[in-house]
Amino acid sequence: TMMYRVLSTATGDGSGTEIEAYVVGVNKYGDYAGLMGQVLTSQAEINLKPGTNVTPSEGEHSPIEYYSNPWPTAEELTEFYLDDVAGAEPYGSDLMILNTDTELGPFYRDGELTIKSGTAGITLTLTGTVYISGDTLIGTTGKDFTLDLNGRTLFVASNSSDPQKALWVGGKCTVIGSGVIIAVGDIYFEPNTEAGVTDPIFVLSVDGITNVQPGGDFYGAIAGSVEINLQPGTCINYPENDGWYDNLNFLAGIKKLTFHIASWEVGASAGGV
């Protein structure tokens, strides 16, 4: 919450009227930074298959099961991210084939979408929020390509659950760059990651399961409502920098305020009669 003092003076015929008002700004959305404070967070169970490595495994930033603090709703996130893509021309196809390096965002797709590459070795760079309302497949087929999150957010509003996944990021895709990946329903996060890259990513399934098996080390935080499943060989690391998520586009801290007048008073200004 923030408060501002506003003074306004109306003058005429040698008199003046001063209005003193106090305007309060209230955070329009909840603050869910708590979901990003540990390496794994679930409202239910966290399942670690044999050979899984989670750092830290105990103490500060370690996994938390049966998380009971505030959790964002699908409606809240939908409104927040729709505002980011207001004015973007809706994408009219359920298929996007990449053949050259491509920049994407702000981007809006009302329906399902498959993103794959027809040419190996190219890069898809997010330049704004990407909002997709339907089930989304990225890099599950086609040629190998790189997805650079570039500090942006991929939001999938679908609430599909296994075996119909809301969001599936597959092994034909190598993810680089910090960013936010959210689906309302189930997430299958199985991309490659570049060796040595420590750009942190936040992955969230709002109402579903999060299945994780990246082809390389993962840095960041993962949250799943129903449960989180880490497949064999998965290596998940919490970032060393505690302020890693401050600039990411998620409801952590004050992002958008609504304002109203808390009080006001009318009086004569200095020099008035």
Accessible surface in RSA format (square Angstrom, percent):
REM  Atomic radii and reference values for relative SASA: ProtOr
REM  Chains: A
REM  Algorithm: Lee & Richards
REM  Probe-radius: 1.40
REM  Slices: 20
REM RES _ NUM      All-atoms   Total-Side   Main-Chain    Non-polar    All polar
REM                ABS   REL    ABS   REL    ABS   REL    ABS   REL    ABS   REL
RES THR A   1   115.29  82.0  64.93  65.8  50.37 120.0  38.95  52.3  76.34 115.4
RES MET A   2    80.07  41.5  74.68  49.4   5.39  12.8  69.26  58.9  10.82  14.3
RES MET A   3   116.91  60.5  85.16  56.4  31.74  75.6  61.64  52.4  55.27  73.2
RES TYR A   4    98.54  46.0  94.54  53.8   4.00  10.4  80.24  60.3  18.29  22.6
RES ARG A   5   140.84  59.1 108.33  55.2  32.50  77.4  36.65  50.1 104.19  63.1
RES VAL A   6    70.78  46.6  67.56  61.2   3.22   7.8  70.21  61.0   0.57   1.5
RES LEU A   7    84.18  46.9  53.92  38.6  30.26  76.1  54.10  38.0  30.08  80.9
RES SER A   8    61.90  52.3  55.76  74.4   6.14  14.1  27.55  58.7  34.35  48.1
RES THR A   9    71.38  50.8  38.22  38.7  33.16  79.0  24.79  33.3  46.59  70.4
RES ALA A  10    67.84  62.4  58.22  89.8   9.62  21.9  64.18  90.4   3.66   9.7
RES THR A  11   112.91  80.3  76.95  78.0  35.96  85.7  46.87  63.0  66.04  99.8
RES GLY A  12    41.95  51.7   0.00   N/A  41.95  51.7  35.86  98.4   6.09  13.6
RES ASP A  13   157.38 110.2 111.24 110.7  46.14 109.1  43.59 102.6 113.79 113.5
RES GLY A  14    65.10  80.3   0.00   N/A  65.10  80.3  45.08 123.7  20.03  44.9
RES SER A  15    42.61  36.0  38.61  51.5   4.01   9.2  17.18  36.6  25.44  35.6
RES GLY A  16     7.21   8.9   0.00   N/A   7.21   8.9   2.84   7.8   4.36   9.8
RES THR A  17    61.44  43.7  60.40  61.2   1.04   2.5  25.94  34.8  35.49  53.7
RES GLU A  18    55.21  31.7  53.66  40.6   1.54   3.7   1.21   2.3  53.99  44.1
RES ILE A  19    70.57  40.2  70.19  52.3   0.38   0.9  70.19  50.5   0.38   1.0
RES GLU A  20    44.22  25.4  42.90  32.5   1.32   3.1   5.79  11.2  38.43  31.4
RES ALA A  21    11.52  10.6  11.52  17.8   0.00   0.0  11.52  16.2   0.00   0.0
RES TYR A  22    71.88  33.6  71.88  40.9   0.00   0.0  47.27  35.5  24.61  30.3
RES VAL A  23    29.61  19.5  29.61  26.8   0.00   0.0  29.61  25.7   0.00   0.0
RES VAL A  24    13.11   8.6  13.11  11.9   0.00   0.0  13.11  11.4   0.00   0.0
RES GLY A  25     0.00   0.0   0.00   N/A   0.00   0.0   0.00   0.0   0.00   0.0
RES VAL A  26    57.87  38.1  57.87  52.4   0.00   0.0  57.87  50.3   0.00   0.0
RES ASN A  27    37.26  25.7  23.47  22.7  13.79  33.2  15.43  37.1  21.83  21.1
RES LYS A  28   101.73  49.6  72.89  44.7  28.84  68.7  35.82  32.2  65.91  70.2
RES TYR A  29    13.69   6.4   7.64   4.3   6.05  15.8   9.34   7.0   4.35   5.4
RES GLY A  30    26.74  33.0   0.00   N/A  26.74  33.0  23.07  63.3   3.67   8.2
RES ASP A  31    78.33  54.9  54.35  54.1  23.98  56.7  23.44  55.2  54.89  54.7
RES TYR A  32    20.62   9.6  17.61  10.0   3.01   7.8   4.67   3.5  15.95  19.7
RES ALA A  33    25.97  23.9  23.59  36.4   2.38   5.4  23.83  33.6   2.14   5.7
RES GLY A  34    37.56  46.3   0.00   N/A  37.56  46.3  29.79  81.7   7.78  17.4
RES LEU A  35     0.25   0.1   0.23   0.2   0.03   0.1   0.23   0.2   0.03   0.1
RES MET A  36     0.21   0.1   0.21   0.1   0.00   0.0   0.21   0.2   0.00   0.0
RES GLY A  37    21.61  26.6   0.00   N/A  21.61  26.6  16.66  45.7   4.95  11.1
RES GLN A  38    15.28   8.5  15.27  11.2   0.01   0.0   0.59   1.2  14.69  11.1
RES VAL A  39     0.00   0.0   0.00   0.0   0.00   0.0   0.00   0.0   0.00   0.0
RES LEU A  40     0.00   0.0   0.00   0.0   0.00   0.0   0.00   0.0   0.00   0.0
RES THR A  41     0.00   0.0   0.00   0.0   0.00   0.0   0.00   0.0   0.00   0.0
RES SER A  42     0.00   0.0   0.00   0.0   0.00   0.0   0.00   0.0   0.00   0.0
RES GLN A  43    68.53  38.3  52.24  38.2  16.29  38.8  13.13  28.0  55.40  42.0
RES ALA A  44    27.00  24.8  26.91  41.5   0.09   0.2  27.00  38.0   0.00   0.0
RES GLU A  45    80.40  46.2  80.40  60.8   0.00   0.0  17.35  33.6  63.05  51.5
RES ILE A  46    19.79  11.3   4.60   3.4  15.19  36.6   4.60   3.3  15.19  41.2
RES ASN A  47    46.66  32.2  42.76  41.3   3.90   9.4  14.87  35.8  31.79  30.7
RES LEU A  48    91.31  50.9  60.55  43.3  30.76  77.3  60.67  42.6  30.64  82.5
RES LYS A  49    81.81  39.9  78.24  48.0   3.57   8.5  46.86  42.2  34.95  37.2
RES PRO A  50   112.71  82.1  97.19  88.6  15.52  56.4 110.30  91.1   2.41  15.0
RES GLY A  51    66.75  82.3   0.00   N/A  66.75  82.3  40.00 109.8  26.74  59.9
RES THR A  52    30.91  22.0   1.17   1.2  29.75  70.9   1.17   1.6  29.75  45.0
RES ASN A  53    80.61  55.6  77.10  74.5   3.52   8.5  22.02  53.0  58.60  56.6
RES VAL A  54    13.22   8.7   3.37   3.1   9.85  23.7   3.37   2.9   9.85  26.7
RES THR A  55    66.52  47.3  65.95  66.9   0.58   1.4  53.41  71.7  13.11  19.8
RES PRO A  56    36.83  26.8  33.40  30.4   3.43  12.5  36.83  30.4   0.00   0.0
RES SER A  57    85.93  72.6  60.89  81.3  25.04  57.7  33.52  71.4  52.41  73.4
RES GLU A  58   141.79  81.4 129.81  98.2  11.98  28.5  45.98  88.9  95.81  78.2
RES GLY A  59    59.14  72.9   0.00   N/A  59.14  72.9  42.11 115.6  17.03  38.1
RES GLU A  60   135.69  77.9 109.46  82.8  26.23  62.4  50.49  97.7  85.19  69.6
RES HIS A  61    43.32  23.7  35.14  24.4   8.18  20.9  33.20  34.2  10.13  11.8
RES SER A  62    17.69  14.9  15.66  20.9   2.03   4.7   0.61   1.3  17.08  23.9
RES PRO A  63    37.75  27.5  17.81  16.2  19.94  72.5  17.88  14.8  19.87 123.5
RES ILE A  64    70.29  40.0  67.18  50.0   3.11   7.5  70.29  50.6   0.00   0.0
RES GLU A  65    79.59  45.7  61.73  46.7  17.86  42.5  15.94  30.8  63.65  52.0
RES TYR A  66   135.02  63.0 118.31  67.3  16.71  43.5  98.70  74.2  36.32  44.8
RES TYR A  67    18.62   8.7  10.07   5.7   8.55  22.2   7.88   5.9  10.75  13.2
RES SER A  68   110.30  93.2  71.51  95.4  38.79  89.4  46.45  98.9  63.85  89.5
RES ASN A  69    86.12  59.4  79.92  77.2   6.20  14.9   6.84  16.5  79.28  76.6
RES PRO A  70    95.46  69.6  81.63  74.4  13.84  50.3  93.26  77.0   2.20  13.7
RES TRP A  71    31.96  12.8  14.90   7.2  17.06  40.0  14.90   7.9  17.06  27.7
RES PRO A  72     2.53   1.8   0.00   0.0   2.53   9.2   0.00   0.0   2.53  15.7
RES THR A  73    68.13  48.5  64.14  65.0   3.98   9.5  62.51  84.0   5.62   8.5
RES ALA A  74    19.91  18.3  17.87  27.6   2.04   4.6  17.98  25.3   1.93   5.1
RES GLU A  75   131.51  75.5 122.50  92.7   9.01  21.5  71.98 139.2  59.53  48.6
RES GLU A  76    31.87  18.3  25.92  19.6   5.95  14.2  18.22  35.2  13.65  11.1
RES LEU A  77     0.00   0.0   0.00   0.0   0.00   0.0   0.00   0.0   0.00   0.0
RES THR A  78    35.56  25.3  35.56  36.0   0.00   0.0  28.54  38.3   7.02  10.6
RES GLU A  79    84.13  48.3  78.57  59.4   5.56  13.2  35.49  68.6  48.64  39.7
RES PHE A  80     2.92   1.5   2.92   1.8   0.00   0.0   2.92   1.8   0.00   0.0
RES TYR A  81     0.00   0.0   0.00   0.0   0.00   0.0   0.00   0.0   0.00   0.0
RES LEU A  82    70.26  39.1  66.52  47.6   3.74   9.4  66.80  46.9   3.46   9.3
RES ASP A  83    84.71  59.3  67.73  67.4  16.98  40.1  16.48  38.8  68.23  68.0
RES ASP A  84    44.18  30.9  22.57  22.5  21.61  51.1  13.11  30.9  31.07  31.0
RES VAL A  85     5.98   3.9   2.65   2.4   3.33   8.0   2.94   2.6   3.04   8.3
RES ALA A  86    80.84  74.3  46.03  71.0  34.81  79.2  55.89  78.7  24.95  66.1
RES GLY A  87    87.05 107.4   0.00   N/A  87.05 107.4  44.00 120.8  43.05  96.4
RES ALA A  88    27.43  25.2   6.41   9.9  21.02  47.8  16.81  23.7  10.62  28.1
RES GLU A  89   156.12  89.6 132.07  99.9  24.05  57.3  50.75  98.2 105.37  86.0
RES PRO A  90    82.09  59.8  69.75  63.6  12.33  44.8  69.75  57.6  12.33  76.6
RES TYR A  91    65.15  30.4  58.70  33.4   6.45  16.8  46.46  34.9  18.69  23.0
RES GLY A  92    75.25  92.8   0.00   N/A  75.25  92.8  37.10 101.8  38.15  85.4
RES SER A  93    48.02  40.6  42.20  56.3   5.82  13.4  33.23  70.8  14.79  20.7
RES ASP A  94    85.32  59.8  78.96  78.6   6.35  15.0  12.34  29.0  72.98  72.8
RES LEU A  95    67.71  37.7  60.37  43.2   7.33  18.4  60.37  42.4   7.33  19.7
RES MET A  96    17.51   9.1  16.52  10.9   0.99   2.4  15.77  13.4   1.73   2.3
RES ILE A  97    84.50  48.1  59.24  44.1  25.26  60.9  59.24  42.7  25.26  68.5
RES LEU A  98     5.31   3.0   3.57   2.6   1.75   4.4   5.31   3.7   0.00   0.0
RES ASN A  99    83.21  57.4  70.75  68.4  12.46  30.0  25.46  61.3  57.76  55.8
RES THR A 100    95.08  67.6  91.40  92.7   3.68   8.8  70.91  95.2  24.17  36.5
RES ASP A 101   106.11  74.3  82.68  82.3  23.43  55.4  31.54  74.2  74.58  74.4
RES THR A 102    41.36  29.4  34.90  35.4   6.46  15.4  31.50  42.3   9.87  14.9
RES GLU A 103   130.75  75.1 106.33  80.4  24.42  58.2  29.23  56.5 101.52  82.9
RES LEU A 104    17.87   9.9  16.38  11.7   1.49   3.7  17.87  12.5   0.00   0.0
RES GLY A 105    21.53  26.5   0.00   N/A  21.53  26.5   0.92   2.5  20.61  46.1
RES PRO A 106    78.93  57.5  62.87  57.3  16.06  58.4  62.87  51.9  16.06  99.8
RES PHE A 107    15.25   7.6  12.81   7.9   2.44   6.3  15.25   9.2   0.00   0.0
RES TYR A 108    46.29  21.6  46.16  26.3   0.13   0.3  21.85  16.4  24.44  30.1
RES ARG A 109    32.00  13.4  32.00  16.3   0.00   0.0   0.00   0.0  32.00  19.4
RES ASP A 110    95.21  66.7  78.57  78.2  16.64  39.3  13.05  30.7  82.17  81.9
RES GLY A 111    21.06  26.0   0.00   N/A  21.06  26.0  21.06  57.8   0.00   0.0
RES GLU A 112    97.93  56.2  95.12  72.0   2.80   6.7  26.29  50.8  71.64  58.5
RES LEU A 113     1.90   1.1   0.00   0.0   1.90   4.8   0.67   0.5   1.23   3.3
RES THR A 114    33.24  23.6  33.20  33.7   0.05   0.1  14.01  18.8  19.23  29.1
RES ILE A 115     2.94   1.7   2.61   1.9   0.33   0.8   2.61   1.9   0.33   0.9
RES LYS A 116    60.68  29.6  60.68  37.2   0.00   0.0   9.82   8.8  50.86  54.2
RES SER A 117     1.50   1.3   0.00   0.0   1.50   3.5   0.01   0.0   1.49   2.1
RES GLY A 118    37.65  46.4   0.00   N/A  37.65  46.4  17.46  47.9  20.20  45.2
RES THR A 119    55.64  39.6  52.36  53.1   3.28   7.8  43.35  58.2  12.28  18.6
RES ALA A 120    65.60  60.3  46.30  71.5  19.30  43.9  46.38  65.3  19.22  50.9
RES GLY A 121    69.08  85.2   0.00   N/A  69.08  85.2  37.89 104.0  31.19  69.9
RES ILE A 122    15.48   8.8  14.85  11.1   0.63   1.5  15.45  11.1   0.03   0.1
RES THR A 123    40.29  28.7  39.24  39.8   1.05   2.5  17.84  24.0  22.45  33.9
RES LEU A 124     2.15   1.2   1.95   1.4   0.20   0.5   2.15   1.5   0.00   0.0
RES THR A 125    29.28  20.8  29.28  29.7   0.00   0.0  15.80  21.2  13.47  20.4
RES LEU A 126     4.99   2.8   4.99   3.6   0.00   0.0   4.99   3.5   0.00   0.0
RES THR A 127    42.65  30.3  30.87  31.3  11.78  28.1  25.82  34.7  16.83  25.4
RES GLY A 128     6.12   7.6   0.00   N/A   6.12   7.6   6.12  16.8   0.00   0.0
RES THR A 129     9.82   7.0   4.92   5.0   4.91  11.7   0.12   0.2   9.71  14.7
RES VAL A 130     1.44   0.9   1.44   1.3   0.00   0.0   1.44   1.2   0.00   0.0
RES TYR A 131     8.07   3.8   8.07   4.6   0.00   0.0   1.68   1.3   6.39   7.9
RES ILE A 132     0.00   0.0   0.00   0.0   0.00   0.0   0.00   0.0   0.00   0.0
RES SER A 133    33.98  28.7  23.69  31.6  10.29  23.7  19.57  41.7  14.41  20.2
RES GLY A 134    11.89  14.7   0.00   N/A  11.89  14.7  11.89  32.6   0.00   0.0
RES ASP A 135    18.23  12.8  14.85  14.8   3.38   8.0   7.77  18.3  10.47  10.4
RES THR A 136     0.00   0.0   0.00   0.0   0.00   0.0   0.00   0.0   0.00   0.0
RES LEU A 137    61.08  34.0  60.99  43.6   0.09   0.2  61.08  42.9   0.00   0.0
RES ILE A 138     3.55   2.0   3.55   2.6   0.00   0.0   3.55   2.6   0.00   0.0
RES GLY A 139     0.13   0.2   0.00   N/A   0.13   0.2   0.00   0.0   0.13   0.3
RES THR A 140    33.59  23.9   8.44   8.6  25.16  60.0   8.38  11.3  25.21  38.1
RES THR A 141    70.95  50.5  67.58  68.5   3.37   8.0  66.25  89.0   4.71   7.1
RES GLY A 142    33.65  41.5   0.00   N/A  33.65  41.5  18.68  51.3  14.97  33.5
RES LYS A 143   111.03  54.2 108.59  66.6   2.43   5.8  53.00  47.7  58.03  61.8
RES ASP A 144    83.25  58.3  80.51  80.1   2.74   6.5  28.84  67.9  54.41  54.3
RES PHE A 145     5.14   2.6   0.00   0.0   5.14  13.4   3.60   2.2   1.54   4.4
RES THR A 146    27.13  19.3  27.13  27.5   0.00   0.0   3.45   4.6  23.68  35.8
RES LEU A 147     3.10   1.7   3.10   2.2   0.00   0.0   3.10   2.2   0.00   0.0
RES ASP A 148    30.29  21.2  30.29  30.1   0.00   0.0   0.00   0.0  30.29  30.2
RES LEU A 149     0.00   0.0   0.00   0.0   0.00   0.0   0.00   0.0   0.00   0.0
RES ASN A 150    65.56  45.2  49.27  47.6  16.29  39.2   8.08  19.5  57.48  55.6
RES GLY A 151    30.71  37.9   0.00   N/A  30.71  37.9  18.50  50.8  12.21  27.4
RES ARG A 152    95.04  39.9  93.19  47.5   1.85   4.4  10.60  14.5  84.44  51.2
RES THR A 153     0.34   0.2   0.00   0.0   0.34   0.8   0.00   0.0   0.34   0.5
RES LEU A 154     4.21   2.3   4.21   3.0   0.00   0.0   4.21   3.0   0.00   0.0
RES PHE A 155     0.00   0.0   0.00   0.0   0.00   0.0   0.00   0.0   0.00   0.0
RES VAL A 156     0.00   0.0   0.00   0.0   0.00   0.0   0.00   0.0   0.00   0.0
RES ALA A 157    25.69  23.6  11.74  18.1  13.95  31.7  11.74  16.5  13.95  36.9
RES SER A 158    12.05  10.2   5.77   7.7   6.28  14.5   8.34  17.8   3.71   5.2
RES ASN A 159    97.63  67.3  76.93  74.3  20.70  49.9  25.55  61.5  72.09  69.7
RES SER A 160    27.82  23.5  17.12  22.8  10.70  24.7  10.37  22.1  17.45  24.4
RES SER A 161    69.50  58.7  61.68  82.3   7.81  18.0  27.78  59.2  41.72  58.4
RES ASP A 162    75.26  52.7  54.28  54.0  20.98  49.6   9.71  22.9  65.55  65.4
RES PRO A 163   113.55  82.8 102.82  93.7  10.73  39.0 102.95  85.0  10.60  65.9
RES GLN A 164   102.08  57.1 100.64  73.6   1.44   3.4  37.53  79.9  64.56  49.0
RES LYS A 165    35.60  17.4  30.29  18.6   5.31  12.6   6.50   5.9  29.10  31.0
RES ALA A 166     0.00   0.0   0.00   0.0   0.00   0.0   0.00   0.0   0.00   0.0
RES LEU A 167     0.00   0.0   0.00   0.0   0.00   0.0   0.00   0.0   0.00   0.0
RES TRP A 168    77.74  31.2  77.74  37.6   0.00   0.0  77.52  41.3   0.22   0.4
RES VAL A 169     0.04   0.0   0.04   0.0   0.00   0.0   0.04   0.0   0.00   0.0
RES GLY A 170     2.44   3.0   0.00   N/A   2.44   3.0   2.44   6.7   0.00   0.0
RES GLY A 171    41.64  51.3   0.00   N/A  41.64  51.3  24.31  66.7  17.33  38.8
RES LYS A 172    85.40  41.7  83.67  51.3   1.73   4.1  34.95  31.5  50.45  53.7
RES CYS A 173     0.03   0.0   0.00   0.0   0.03   0.1   0.03   0.1   0.00   0.0
RES THR A 174    27.94  19.9  27.89  28.3   0.04   0.1   8.43  11.3  19.50  29.5
RES VAL A 175     2.85   1.9   0.00   0.0   2.85   6.9   0.00   0.0   2.85   7.7
RES ILE A 176    40.01  22.8  38.76  28.9   1.25   3.0  40.01  28.8   0.00   0.0
RES GLY A 177    11.95  14.7   0.00   N/A  11.95  14.7  10.65  29.2   1.30   2.9
RES SER A 178    29.26  24.7  25.32  33.8   3.95   9.1  16.14  34.4  13.12  18.4
RES GLY A 179     0.00   0.0   0.00   N/A   0.00   0.0   0.00   0.0   0.00   0.0
RES VAL A 180     0.15   0.1   0.15   0.1   0.00   0.0   0.15   0.1   0.00   0.0
RES ILE A 181     0.00   0.0   0.00   0.0   0.00   0.0   0.00   0.0   0.00   0.0
RES ILE A 182     0.00   0.0   0.00   0.0   0.00   0.0   0.00   0.0   0.00   0.0
RES ALA A 183     0.00   0.0   0.00   0.0   0.00   0.0   0.00   0.0   0.00   0.0
RES VAL A 184     4.80   3.2   4.80   4.3   0.00   0.0   4.80   4.2   0.00   0.0
RES GLY A 185     1.21   1.5   0.00   N/A   1.21   1.5   1.21   3.3   0.00   0.0
RES ASP A 186     1.77   1.2   1.77   1.8   0.00   0.0   0.00   0.0   1.77   1.8
RES ILE A 187     0.00   0.0   0.00   0.0   0.00   0.0   0.00   0.0   0.00   0.0
RES TYR A 188    35.62  16.6  35.62  20.3   0.00   0.0  21.88  16.4  13.74  16.9
RES PHE A 189     0.07   0.0   0.07   0.0   0.00   0.0   0.07   0.0   0.00   0.0
RES GLU A 190    49.98  28.7  43.58  33.0   6.40  15.2  10.59  20.5  39.39  32.2
RES PRO A 191     0.10   0.1   0.00   0.0   0.10   0.4   0.06   0.1   0.03   0.2
RES ASN A 192    57.50  39.7  57.50  55.6   0.00   0.0  10.97  26.4  46.54  45.0
RES THR A 193    20.50  14.6   9.75   9.9  10.75  25.6   9.39  12.6  11.12  16.8
RES GLU A 194    83.83  48.1  74.50  56.4   9.32  22.2  25.76  49.8  58.07  47.4
RES ALA A 195   108.60  99.9  69.72 107.6  38.88  88.5  80.89 113.9  27.71  73.4
RES GLY A 196    74.91  92.4   0.00   N/A  74.91  92.4  41.28 113.3  33.63  75.3
RES VAL A 197    43.17  28.4  32.54  29.5  10.63  25.6  37.15  32.3   6.02  16.3
RES THR A 198    77.78  55.3  67.34  68.3  10.44  24.9  34.35  46.1  43.43  65.7
RES ASP A 199    65.71  46.0  58.63  58.4   7.09  16.8   3.38   8.0  62.33  62.2
RES PRO A 200    20.00  14.6  20.00  18.2   0.00   0.0  20.00  16.5   0.00   0.0
RES ILE A 201     7.73   4.4   7.73   5.8   0.00   0.0   7.73   5.6   0.00   0.0
RES PHE A 202     0.00   0.0   0.00   0.0   0.00   0.0   0.00   0.0   0.00   0.0
RES VAL A 203     0.10   0.1   0.10   0.1   0.00   0.0   0.10   0.1   0.00   0.0
RES LEU A 204     0.00   0.0   0.00   0.0   0.00   0.0   0.00   0.0   0.00   0.0
RES SER A 205     0.00   0.0   0.00   0.0   0.00   0.0   0.00   0.0   0.00   0.0
RES VAL A 206     0.14   0.1   0.04   0.0   0.10   0.2   0.04   0.0   0.10   0.3
RES ASP A 207    70.66  49.5  53.51  53.3  17.15  40.6  15.56  36.6  55.10  54.9
RES GLY A 208     4.31   5.3   0.00   N/A   4.31   5.3   4.31  11.8   0.00   0.0
RES ILE A 209    38.00  21.6  38.00  28.3   0.00   0.0  38.00  27.4   0.00   0.0
RES THR A 210     0.00   0.0   0.00   0.0   0.00   0.0   0.00   0.0   0.00   0.0
RES ASN A 211    14.28   9.8  14.19  13.7   0.09   0.2   2.97   7.2  11.30  10.9
RES VAL A 212     0.37   0.2   0.06   0.1   0.30   0.7   0.10   0.1   0.27   0.7
RES GLN A 213    75.53  42.2  69.27  50.6   6.26  14.9  13.83  29.4  61.70  46.8
RES PRO A 214     8.48   6.2   0.00   0.0   8.48  30.8   0.00   0.0   8.48  52.7
RES GLY A 215    45.03  55.5   0.00   N/A  45.03  55.5  30.03  82.4  15.01  33.6
RES GLY A 216    34.06  42.0   0.00   N/A  34.06  42.0  26.72  73.3   7.34  16.4
RES ASP A 217    70.25  49.2  61.64  61.4   8.61  20.4  10.70  25.2  59.55  59.4
RES PHE A 218     2.28   1.1   0.79   0.5   1.49   3.9   2.28   1.4   0.00   0.0
RES TYR A 219    56.49  26.4  51.83  29.5   4.66  12.1  22.32  16.8  34.17  42.1
RES GLY A 220     0.00   0.0   0.00   N/A   0.00   0.0   0.00   0.0   0.00   0.0
RES ALA A 221     0.00   0.0   0.00   0.0   0.00   0.0   0.00   0.0   0.00   0.0
RES ILE A 222     0.05   0.0   0.02   0.0   0.03   0.1   0.02   0.0   0.03   0.1
RES ALA A 223     0.00   0.0   0.00   0.0   0.00   0.0   0.00   0.0   0.00   0.0
RES GLY A 224     0.00   0.0   0.00   N/A   0.00   0.0   0.00   0.0   0.00   0.0
RES SER A 225    15.59  13.2  13.66  18.2   1.92   4.4   0.00   0.0  15.59  21.8
RES VAL A 226    69.38  45.7  63.53  57.5   5.85  14.1  68.15  59.2   1.23   3.3
RES GLU A 227    41.30  23.7  41.30  31.2   0.00   0.0   1.52   2.9  39.78  32.5
RES ILE A 228     0.00   0.0   0.00   0.0   0.00   0.0   0.00   0.0   0.00   0.0
RES ASN A 229    17.59  12.1  17.59  17.0   0.00   0.0   2.75   6.6  14.84  14.3
RES LEU A 230     0.00   0.0   0.00   0.0   0.00   0.0   0.00   0.0   0.00   0.0
RES GLN A 231    37.50  21.0  37.50  27.4   0.00   0.0   8.22  17.5  29.28  22.2
RES PRO A 232    70.92  51.7  62.83  57.3   8.09  29.4  63.03  52.0   7.88  49.0
RES GLY A 233    61.02  75.2   0.00   N/A  61.02  75.2  33.03  90.7  27.98  62.7
RES THR A 234     1.28   0.9   0.00   0.0   1.28   3.0   0.95   1.3   0.32   0.5
RES CYS A 235    24.29  18.4  23.80  26.5   0.49   1.2  11.50  29.1  12.79  13.8
RES ILE A 236     0.00   0.0   0.00   0.0   0.00   0.0   0.00   0.0   0.00   0.0
RES ASN A 237    20.69  14.3  20.69  20.0   0.00   0.0   4.26  10.3  16.43  15.9
RES TYR A 238    18.46   8.6   4.97   2.8  13.49  35.1   2.84   2.1  15.62  19.3
RES PRO A 239    13.53   9.9   6.50   5.9   7.03  25.5  10.13   8.4   3.40  21.1
RES GLU A 240   178.22 102.3 142.71 108.0  35.52  84.6  65.07 125.9 113.16  92.4
RES ASN A 241    99.10  68.3  89.57  86.6   9.53  22.9  36.75  88.4  62.35  60.3
RES ASP A 242    86.95  60.9  74.43  74.1  12.52  29.6  33.96  79.9  52.99  52.8
RES GLY A 243    32.39  39.9   0.00   N/A  32.39  39.9  18.31  50.3  14.07  31.5
RES TRP A 244    22.32   9.0   3.06   1.5  19.26  45.2   8.07   4.3  14.24  23.1
RES TYR A 245    40.21  18.8  39.09  22.2   1.13   2.9   8.80   6.6  31.41  38.7
RES ASP A 246    88.92  62.3  72.14  71.8  16.78  39.7  25.96  61.1  62.96  62.8
RES ASN A 247   146.80 101.2 118.38 114.4  28.42  68.4  35.42  85.3 111.38 107.7
RES LEU A 248     9.69   5.4   8.61   6.2   1.08   2.7   8.61   6.1   1.08   2.9
RES ASN A 249    40.88  28.2  37.33  36.1   3.55   8.5  19.72  47.5  21.16  20.4
RES PHE A 250     0.54   0.3   0.54   0.3   0.00   0.0   0.54   0.3   0.00   0.0
RES LEU A 251     1.27   0.7   1.13   0.8   0.14   0.4   1.27   0.9   0.00   0.0
RES ALA A 252    12.02  11.1   2.36   3.6   9.66  22.0   3.13   4.4   8.89  23.6
RES GLY A 253    29.43  36.3   0.00   N/A  29.43  36.3  27.71  76.1   1.72   3.8
RES ILE A 254    92.11  52.4  63.43  47.3  28.68  69.1  63.43  45.7  28.68  77.8
RES LYS A 255    67.02  32.7  36.79  22.6  30.23  72.0  21.37  19.2  45.65  48.6
RES LYS A 256    51.70  25.2  45.95  28.2   5.75  13.7  51.59  46.4   0.10   0.1
RES LEU A 257    45.07  25.1  19.19  13.7  25.88  65.1  19.19  13.5  25.88  69.6
RES THR A 258    64.63  46.0  60.16  61.0   4.47  10.7  48.02  64.5  16.61  25.1
RES PHE A 259   113.28  56.7  80.28  49.7  33.00  85.9  80.87  49.0  32.41  92.8
RES HIS A 260   100.48  54.9  91.82  63.8   8.66  22.1  70.11  72.3  30.36  35.3
RES ILE A 261   105.46  60.0  81.38  60.6  24.08  58.0  81.38  58.6  24.08  65.3
RES ALA A 262    54.47  50.1  19.50  30.1  34.98  79.6  24.32  34.2  30.16  79.9
RES SER A 263    58.69  49.6  52.03  69.4   6.66  15.3  44.23  94.2  14.46  20.3
RES TRP A 264   160.64  64.5 133.49  64.6  27.16  63.8 105.84  56.4  54.80  88.9
RES GLU A 265   120.25  69.0 115.05  87.0   5.20  12.4  35.31  68.3  84.94  69.3
RES VAL A 266    78.38  51.6  51.51  46.6  26.87  64.8  51.51  44.8  26.87  72.9
RES GLY A 267    35.55  43.8   0.00   N/A  35.55  43.8  33.96  93.2   1.59   3.6
RES ALA A 268    74.86  68.8  39.94  61.6  34.92  79.4  42.31  59.6  32.55  86.2
RES SER A 269    15.56  13.1  10.08  13.5   5.48  12.6   7.07  15.1   8.49  11.9
RES ALA A 270   110.45 101.6  69.75 107.6  40.70  92.6  82.31 115.9  28.14  74.5
RES GLY A 271    77.63  95.7   0.00   N/A  77.63  95.7  44.21 121.3  33.42  74.8
RES GLY A 272    25.37  31.3   0.00   N/A  25.37  31.3   1.89   5.2  23.48  52.6
RES VAL A 273   149.65  98.5  94.12  85.2  55.53 133.8 127.43 110.7  22.22  60.3
END  Absolute sums over single chains surface
CHAIN  1 A    12392.7       9203.3       3189.4       6467.9       5924.8
END  Absolute sums over all chains
TOTAL         12392.7       9203.3       3189.4       6467.9       5924.8
